[in-house]
């Protein structure tokens, strides 16, 4: 009831102000305030109900644990990820820096591999690549 009242009051101010309850503040910070979080340093994608590793960032826990692009995630902390969305799996992978996380991955036709990692602070630069093309054109790619 309080949230409804506060939201109604804020609607009268401007279209940009919003209320974030304390119970949702960590999620809010993770998604909107900072580009830093505790994670494994890998990108994922879902295809046909299966979740795969798309990128492994150099120097982060996933690379150190020999997780590779193309590996299929089967379980994260004993939670089956088949059929889950990218956002659901991403939420399982992210968390507090220093927290342990257990992954069960499948690489090709080999038996599943269990990896134990420790989440680290993931810092993603706003501009992950920049350079010159043909000597006169600037190029940048945002993270």
C-alpha positions as CSV (number, residue, x, y, z in Angstrom):
1,X,0.0,0.0,0.0
2,X,2.9,2.4,0.8
3,X,4.6,1.7,-2.5
4,X,1.3,2.4,-4.4
5,X,1.0,5.7,-2.5
6,X,4.6,6.7,-3.1
7,X,4.4,5.8,-6.8
8,X,1.2,7.8,-7.2
9,X,2.8,10.8,-5.5
10,X,5.9,10.6,-7.7
11,X,3.8,10.3,-10.9
12,X,2.6,13.9,-10.1
13,X,6.2,15.2,-10.0
14,X,7.7,14.1,-13.3
15,X,8.0,11.0,-15.5
16,X,11.6,10.3,-14.4
17,X,11.5,10.0,-10.6
18,X,10.9,6.5,-9.3
19,X,10.8,4.9,-5.9
20,X,13.1,1.8,-5.2
21,X,12.2,-0.1,-2.1
22,X,15.1,-1.2,0.1
23,X,14.3,-4.8,-0.6
24,X,15.2,-4.1,-4.3
25,X,18.1,-1.7,-3.9
26,X,20.9,-4.3,-4.6
27,X,19.2,-5.4,-7.9
28,X,18.6,-1.7,-8.8
29,X,22.3,-0.8,-8.2
30,X,23.4,-3.9,-10.2
31,X,21.3,-3.0,-13.3
32,X,21.2,0.9,-13.2
33,X,23.9,2.5,-11.1
34,X,27.1,0.5,-11.5
35,X,28.8,-1.5,-14.2
36,X,30.5,-3.5,-11.4
37,X,29.2,-6.7,-9.8
38,X,30.3,-10.1,-8.6
39,X,30.3,-12.6,-11.3
40,X,32.3,-15.1,-13.3
41,X,33.4,-13.0,-16.2
42,X,31.5,-14.8,-19.0
43,X,28.7,-13.9,-21.4
44,X,25.8,-16.4,-22.1
45,X,23.1,-17.0,-24.6
46,X,20.1,-19.3,-24.8
47,X,19.2,-21.4,-27.9
48,X,16.5,-24.0,-28.2
49,X,16.1,-24.1,-24.4
50,X,19.8,-24.7,-23.7
51,X,22.2,-22.1,-22.3
52,X,25.7,-21.7,-23.7
53,X,28.8,-19.6,-22.9
54,X,29.3,-17.0,-25.6
55,X,32.3,-15.0,-24.3
56,X,34.9,-15.6,-21.6
57,X,36.6,-12.4,-20.4
58,X,40.3,-12.5,-19.9
59,X,41.6,-12.6,-16.4
60,X,38.3,-13.4,-14.7
61,X,37.1,-16.5,-12.8
62,X,35.6,-18.3,-15.8
63,X,38.8,-18.1,-17.8
64,X,40.8,-19.2,-14.7
65,X,38.5,-22.3,-14.3
66,X,38.9,-23.2,-18.0
67,X,35.3,-22.3,-19.0
68,X,35.3,-21.8,-22.8
69,X,33.0,-20.2,-25.3
70,X,30.7,-22.9,-26.6
71,X,30.5,-24.8,-23.3
72,X,26.9,-25.6,-22.4
73,X,25.8,-24.7,-18.9
74,X,23.8,-27.5,-17.3
75,X,23.6,-26.5,-13.7
76,X,24.5,-23.4,-11.6
77,X,24.8,-24.2,-7.9
78,X,22.8,-27.4,-8.5
79,X,20.0,-25.5,-10.2
80,X,19.1,-26.9,-13.7
81,X,19.3,-24.1,-16.2
82,X,17.8,-25.9,-19.3
83,X,14.7,-24.0,-20.3
84,X,15.6,-20.9,-18.4
85,X,16.0,-17.4,-20.0
86,X,19.2,-15.5,-20.2
87,X,18.1,-13.2,-17.4
88,X,17.3,-16.1,-15.1
89,X,20.7,-17.7,-15.7
90,X,22.5,-14.4,-15.4
91,X,20.9,-13.8,-12.0
92,X,22.2,-17.2,-10.9
93,X,25.7,-16.4,-12.1
94,X,25.9,-12.9,-10.5
95,X,26.1,-12.2,-6.8
96,X,28.4,-11.1,-4.1
97,X,32.1,-10.8,-4.8
98,X,34.0,-13.6,-3.1
99,X,31.1,-16.0,-3.0
100,X,31.6,-19.5,-4.3
101,X,29.7,-20.8,-7.3
102,X,29.6,-24.3,-8.7
103,X,29.0,-24.9,-12.5
104,X,28.3,-28.1,-14.3
105,X,29.2,-27.6,-18.0
106,X,29.2,-29.9,-21.0
107,X,31.9,-29.5,-23.7
108,X,31.0,-31.2,-27.0
109,X,30.3,-34.9,-26.5
110,X,32.5,-35.3,-23.4
111,X,31.1,-36.1,-20.0
112,X,29.9,-33.0,-18.0
113,X,32.6,-31.2,-16.1
114,X,32.1,-29.6,-12.6
115,X,33.9,-26.4,-11.9
116,X,34.1,-24.5,-8.7
117,X,34.7,-20.7,-9.0
118,X,34.8,-17.7,-6.7
119,X,32.9,-14.7,-8.0
120,X,35.0,-11.6,-8.6
121,X,34.2,-8.0,-9.2
122,X,33.5,-7.6,-12.8
123,X,34.4,-4.2,-14.2
124,X,33.2,-3.6,-17.7
125,X,34.6,-0.5,-19.4
126,X,32.1,1.8,-21.1
127,X,34.1,1.6,-24.3
128,X,35.5,-1.9,-24.6
129,X,37.3,-1.3,-28.0
130,X,38.6,1.7,-29.8
131,X,40.9,2.2,-32.7
132,X,41.4,3.8,-36.1
133,X,40.2,2.4,-39.4
134,X,42.1,3.3,-42.5
135,X,44.1,5.9,-40.6
136,X,41.4,8.6,-40.6
137,X,38.2,7.2,-39.1
138,X,37.7,6.6,-35.4
139,X,35.9,3.4,-34.3
140,X,34.5,2.5,-30.9
141,X,32.4,-0.3,-29.5
142,X,30.5,0.1,-26.3
143,X,30.4,-2.6,-23.6
